[in-house]
Amino acid sequence: MDEELRSLTERLRQESGASPAFERLVATDDLDALAAVLTEPGQPLWARELAAFRLGLAQDRRAFESLVLLLNHRDPPRCASAAYALARLGDPRTARAAAALATNELRVAYALHPVRLLVELRAPEAVPALITTLQRRLRPHDPYRRVALACVDGLGTLGDARARPVLNEALAHPVLAEAAVRALGRIPKQR
């Protein structure tokens, strides 16, 4: 069993009270039954999350909308599992959705996992979204340093020269300076 699936299963088993419905969802190989959980009214959040996660791992695009909603959830473990499943789903809409979530200033407190997902996807939307998000985090007294640090690290991982100016700005921020130096070192020098 995949380690992420194992972790999600343990967390949701507790949340569901190890109900018979939970055990059925864990055991089924019927993708239509899992997809039905996403559209049936009255399904608990744990059931929707489990169904969406399993569909995502199976590359069933019916999970897309539910996984995007979970990617922007206030509960970090839900965001992390959604990001993991979205990275494996293979839906071409994923990067655009993650970029929209990462750059949404009204939801910046929940941008950490969309930022990390963009880096993992290495999609064309990744660098512009990370630059935009990081620029906004460079304001004085910004409380979202973890998001800023994820952007700095991600830009270094992506190694795109377009990130050089914002990473140079990040050098002036003590919390980000060391990571910015590392990130700049990963961007190939222009000749």
Buried (B, 14 or more C-beta within 10 A) or exposed (E): EEEBBEBBBEBBBEBBEEBEBBEEBBEBEEBEEBBEBBEEEEBBBBBBBBBBBBBBBBEBBBBBBBBBBBBBBEEEBBBBBBBBBBBBBEBEEBBBBBBBBBBBEEBBEBBBBBBBBBBBBEBEBBBBBBBBBBBBBBEEEBEBEBBBBBBBBBBBBBEBEEBBEBBEBBBEBEBBEEBBBEBBEBBEEEE
